[in-house]
Amino acid sequence: MKFVGAHVSASGGVQNAPLNAIAIGAKAFALFTKNQRQWSAKPLSEEEIVQFKANLQKSGIAPKHVLPHDSYLINLGHPEADKLQKSQEAFLDELQRCELLGLEKLNFHPGSYLKKLSAKEKEDQEYLTSIENKCLDVIAASMNDIIAKTKDSKVKLIIENTAGQGSNLGYKFEHLAYIIERVEDKRRVGVCLDTCHTFTAGYDLRTKEAYEKTMQEFEDIVGFKYLSGMHLNDSKPPLGARLDRHHSLGKGELGWEPFRLIMNDSRMDDIPLILETIDETIWEKEIKDLYSLVGT
């Protein structure tokens, strides 16, 4: 069974997110548990926590079908020690907020090495790999440190694949596998695949043949046992553009076929399938349209 929703607003307090999900007919949702563009936020109040849990129960959406996203400021691969520590502390706070709300997942972009490479350096595959691997090692070490500090937590750290824009890592399935291999407690790690990011990173999804090839690569390199959520977005940029520009479903370079295939793929059962498309006024329609693809 598929559980489709969207990244809904938590404006006015996290307790409003489940209500916003109900309003669009969602069976899953994502949210920010604090302002995603600020480092600090006031702690969740007891009232907010109680109301969130009550509204979540009212929605009928299970905690495992909620996919919170961390702040965009956090970089668990930051090359500067003081800024890395700041990111680690902020991420730990995000995880603890999820715990307080009774949620089981925390979605995040892995990190960036922040070094501006020359054209020659980019063409030197050995050099580029060494730069990337050093950053990936820092990301994995950050995750291990945070997991060690929350040994009794049930919150999984869900690594989102990226488009590979700038120095962002996670655009190759090999990057995801590299991180997972170095995470000591595999029970606490998962992956979120974003369809737009996957496509603009160079993995085609537009035909059944291309979709199956890409998904087989994911299985061979990462493994579907780690798939814990998806972001369903069409793409403004073309295949391999390495740009993160979402579009409404069916209106971009991907078209409807990848989403039909996803909605009929049992490997995507029982995980949150989250819209981050650009026009929230049609999320309710997009959700209905996705469910109409089942069985087609």
C-alpha positions as CSV (number, residue, x, y, z in Angstrom):
1,M,0.0,0.0,0.0
2,K,1.2,3.5,-0.9
3,F,1.3,6.4,1.6
4,V,1.4,9.7,-0.3
5,G,1.5,13.2,1.1
6,A,3.5,16.5,0.9
7,H,5.9,18.6,2.9
8,V,3.3,20.7,4.7
9,S,3.6,23.9,6.7
10,A,4.1,23.9,10.4
11,S,3.5,27.6,10.7
12,G,2.0,28.5,14.0
13,G,3.5,25.4,15.6
14,V,4.3,21.8,14.8
15,Q,0.9,20.8,16.0
16,N,-0.6,22.3,12.8
17,A,1.3,20.1,10.4
18,P,-1.0,17.0,10.8
19,L,-4.0,19.2,10.3
20,N,-2.5,20.6,7.1
21,A,-1.9,17.1,5.9
22,I,-5.5,16.1,6.6
23,A,-6.7,19.1,4.6
24,I,-5.0,17.8,1.4
25,G,-6.0,14.2,1.8
26,A,-2.5,13.1,2.7
27,K,-1.6,9.6,4.1
28,A,1.9,10.8,4.9
29,F,3.7,14.1,5.4
30,A,6.9,15.9,5.9
31,L,7.6,19.0,8.1
32,F,10.3,21.1,9.6
33,T,10.2,20.9,13.4
34,K,11.8,24.3,13.6
35,N,12.6,27.2,11.3
36,Q,14.8,25.6,8.6
37,R,16.7,28.8,8.0
38,Q,17.7,29.6,11.6
39,W,20.3,27.8,13.7
40,S,18.4,28.0,17.0
41,A,14.8,27.7,18.0
42,K,12.9,27.8,21.3
43,P,12.3,24.3,22.7
44,L,9.1,22.5,21.9
45,S,6.6,23.2,24.7
46,E,4.7,20.4,26.4
47,E,1.5,21.8,24.9
48,E,2.9,21.7,21.4
49,I,4.0,18.1,21.9
50,V,0.7,16.9,23.3
51,Q,-1.3,18.7,20.6
52,F,1.0,17.3,17.8
53,K,0.5,13.8,19.0
54,A,-3.3,14.3,19.3
55,N,-3.5,15.8,15.9
56,L,-1.4,13.1,14.4
57,Q,-3.7,10.4,15.9
58,K,-6.6,12.4,14.5
59,S,-5.1,12.3,11.1
60,G,-4.7,8.5,11.1
61,I,-1.2,8.9,9.8
62,A,1.3,6.6,11.5
63,P,4.6,8.1,12.9
64,K,6.6,5.9,10.4
65,H,4.9,7.8,7.6
66,V,6.1,11.2,8.8
67,L,9.4,12.3,7.3
68,P,10.8,15.4,9.2
69,H,13.5,17.4,7.4
70,D,16.4,19.0,9.1
71,S,17.5,22.6,8.7
72,Y,19.1,23.6,5.4
73,L,22.0,25.3,7.3
74,I,23.3,22.0,8.7
75,N,26.4,20.5,7.0
76,L,27.6,17.3,8.6
77,G,30.6,17.3,6.3
78,H,31.8,20.8,6.9
79,P,35.6,21.2,6.5
80,E,36.0,23.7,9.4
81,A,36.0,22.2,12.9
82,D,34.0,24.9,14.6
83,K,31.3,25.1,11.9
84,L,31.1,21.3,11.8
85,Q,30.5,21.2,15.6
86,K,27.8,23.8,15.2
87,S,26.1,21.6,12.5
88,Q,26.4,18.5,14.7
89,E,24.9,20.2,17.7
90,A,22.0,21.5,15.6
91,F,21.4,18.1,14.0
92,L,21.4,16.5,17.5
93,D,18.7,19.1,18.5
94,E,16.7,18.2,15.4
95,L,16.8,14.5,16.3
96,Q,15.8,15.1,19.9
97,R,12.8,17.2,18.7
98,C,11.7,14.2,16.6
99,E,12.0,12.0,19.7
100,L,9.8,14.3,21.7
101,L,7.2,14.2,19.0
102,G,7.2,10.4,18.8
103,L,8.6,10.4,15.3
104,E,10.9,7.7,13.8
105,K,12.9,9.4,11.0
106,L,14.9,12.5,10.3
107,N,15.7,13.3,6.7
108,F,18.8,15.3,5.8
109,H,21.1,16.2,2.9
110,P,24.4,14.5,3.6
111,G,26.8,17.5,3.3
112,S,29.2,19.5,1.2
113,Y,33.0,19.9,1.0
114,L,32.6,23.6,0.1
115,K,35.8,23.8,-1.9
116,K,35.5,25.6,-5.3
117,L,37.3,23.4,-7.8
118,S,38.9,24.5,-11.0
119,A,37.8,22.9,-14.3
120,K,41.1,21.0,-14.3
121,E,40.5,19.7,-10.8
122,K,37.0,18.6,-11.7
123,E,38.4,16.6,-14.6
124,D,41.0,14.9,-12.4
125,Q,38.8,12.0,-11.2
126,E,41.4,10.7,-8.7
127,Y,41.6,14.1,-7.1
128,L,37.9,14.7,-7.1
129,T,37.2,11.3,-5.5
130,S,39.8,12.0,-2.8
131,I,38.1,15.3,-2.0
132,E,34.6,13.7,-1.9
133,N,35.7,10.7,0.1
134,K,37.3,12.9,2.8
135,C,34.0,14.8,3.1
136,L,32.0,11.5,3.1
137,D,34.2,10.2,6.0
138,V,33.4,13.4,8.0
139,I,29.7,12.9,7.3
140,A,29.8,9.2,8.5
141,A,31.8,10.2,11.6
142,S,29.3,12.9,12.4
143,M,26.4,10.4,12.1
144,N,28.3,7.9,14.3
145,D,28.9,10.5,17.0
146,I,25.2,11.6,17.0
147,I,24.0,8.0,17.1
148,A,26.3,7.3,20.0
149,K,24.9,10.2,21.9
150,T,21.3,8.9,21.3
151,K,21.8,5.2,21.9
152,D,18.3,4.6,23.2
153,S,16.6,6.5,20.4
154,K,14.5,4.9,17.7
155,V,15.0,7.8,15.3
156,K,16.6,6.8,12.0
157,L,18.9,9.1,10.1
158,I,17.6,9.2,6.6
159,I,20.2,10.3,4.0
160,E,18.6,12.1,1.0
161,N,20.3,11.7,-2.4
162,T,21.1,15.1,-4.0
163,A,21.3,16.6,-7.4
164,G,25.0,17.2,-7.0
165,Q,24.7,21.0,-7.3
166,G,27.9,22.8,-6.3
167,S,29.9,20.7,-3.8
168,N,26.9,18.8,-2.5
169,L,27.6,15.1,-2.0
170,G,25.1,12.3,-2.2
171,Y,24.4,12.6,-5.9
172,K,25.9,9.1,-6.6
173,F,24.4,5.9,-5.2
174,E,28.1,5.1,-4.4
175,H,28.2,8.1,-2.0
176,L,25.2,6.8,-0.1
177,A,26.7,3.3,0.1
178,Y,30.0,4.7,1.2
179,I,28.4,6.5,4.1
180,I,26.2,3.6,5.1
181,E,29.2,1.2,5.1
182,R,30.9,3.5,7.7
183,V,27.9,3.9,9.9
184,E,28.4,1.5,12.8
185,D,24.7,1.0,13.8
186,K,23.0,0.1,10.5
187,R,19.6,0.0,12.3
188,R,19.8,3.8,12.6
189,V,20.3,4.7,9.0
190,G,18.1,4.8,5.9
191,V,17.8,6.5,2.5
192,C,15.3,8.9,0.9
193,L,15.3,9.0,-2.9
194,D,14.2,12.3,-4.5
195,T,13.0,11.7,-8.1
196,C,14.2,15.2,-9.3
197,H,17.6,14.8,-7.7
198,T,18.0,11.3,-9.0
199,F,17.2,12.4,-12.5
200,T,19.3,15.5,-12.6
201,A,22.2,13.6,-11.0
202,G,22.2,11.5,-14.2
203,Y,19.9,8.5,-13.4
204,D,17.1,8.2,-16.0
205,L,13.6,7.3,-14.9
206,R,11.5,8.3,-17.9
207,T,10.8,4.9,-19.4
208,K,10.1,1.5,-17.9
209,E,13.5,0.2,-19.1
210,A,15.4,3.3,-17.8
211,Y,13.5,3.1,-14.4
212,E,14.3,-0.6,-14.0
213,K,17.9,0.0,-14.8
214,T,18.2,2.8,-12.3
215,M,16.4,0.9,-9.6
216,Q,18.6,-2.1,-10.2
217,E,21.6,0.1,-9.7
218,F,20.2,1.3,-6.5
219,E,19.6,-2.2,-5.3
220,D,23.1,-3.4,-6.3
221,I,24.9,-0.4,-4.8
222,V,22.8,0.6,-1.8
223,G,20.0,-1.9,-1.3
224,F,16.2,-1.4,-1.1
225,K,16.4,-2.5,2.6
226,Y,17.6,1.0,3.3
227,L,14.9,2.8,1.3
228,S,12.9,4.6,4.0
229,G,11.1,7.4,2.0
230,M,10.8,9.2,-1.3
231,H,10.3,12.7,-2.5
232,L,8.1,12.8,-5.6
233,N,9.1,15.8,-7.8
234,D,9.2,16.5,-11.5
235,S,12.3,18.2,-12.7
236,K,12.8,21.6,-14.5
237,P,16.4,20.8,-15.6
238,P,17.2,17.9,-18.0
239,L,18.9,14.6,-17.3
240,G,22.3,15.0,-15.7
241,A,22.1,18.8,-15.3
242,R,23.2,18.6,-11.6
243,L,20.7,21.3,-10.7
244,D,18.0,21.1,-7.9
245,R,14.9,22.6,-9.5
246,H,11.6,20.9,-8.8
247,H,8.5,21.1,-10.9
248,S,4.8,20.0,-10.6
249,L,4.1,16.4,-11.6
250,G,3.9,15.9,-15.3
251,K,5.0,19.4,-16.1
252,G,8.7,18.9,-16.2
253,E,11.3,16.7,-17.9
254,L,10.2,13.5,-16.2
255,G,6.6,13.4,-17.2
256,W,4.1,11.1,-15.5
257,E,5.6,7.7,-16.4
258,P,8.1,7.5,-13.5
259,F,5.4,8.2,-11.0
260,R,3.1,5.6,-12.5
261,L,5.9,3.1,-12.2
262,I,6.6,4.1,-8.5
263,M,2.9,3.9,-7.6
264,N,2.9,0.3,-9.0
265,D,6.2,-0.8,-7.5
266,S,5.8,-2.9,-4.3
267,R,9.3,-1.8,-3.2
268,M,7.8,1.6,-2.4
269,D,5.0,0.2,-0.2
270,D,4.7,1.4,3.4
271,I,7.1,4.3,3.2
272,P,6.3,8.0,3.1
273,L,6.1,9.3,-0.5
274,I,6.3,13.1,-0.2
275,L,5.5,15.8,-2.7
276,E,7.8,18.8,-2.7
277,T,6.4,20.1,-6.0
278,I,6.4,23.9,-6.5
279,D,2.6,24.6,-6.4
280,E,1.2,23.7,-3.1
281,T,-2.3,24.8,-4.2
282,I,-2.5,21.6,-6.4
283,W,-1.0,19.2,-3.8
284,E,-4.5,17.7,-3.1
285,K,-5.0,17.1,-6.8
286,E,-1.5,15.7,-7.3
287,I,-2.1,13.2,-4.4
288,K,-5.4,12.1,-6.0
289,D,-3.7,11.8,-9.4
290,L,-0.9,9.6,-8.0
291,Y,-3.4,7.2,-6.4
292,S,-5.3,7.1,-9.7
293,L,-2.2,5.6,-11.3
294,V,-2.3,2.5,-9.1
295,G,-3.2,-0.6,-11.2
296,T,-2.6,1.2,-14.5
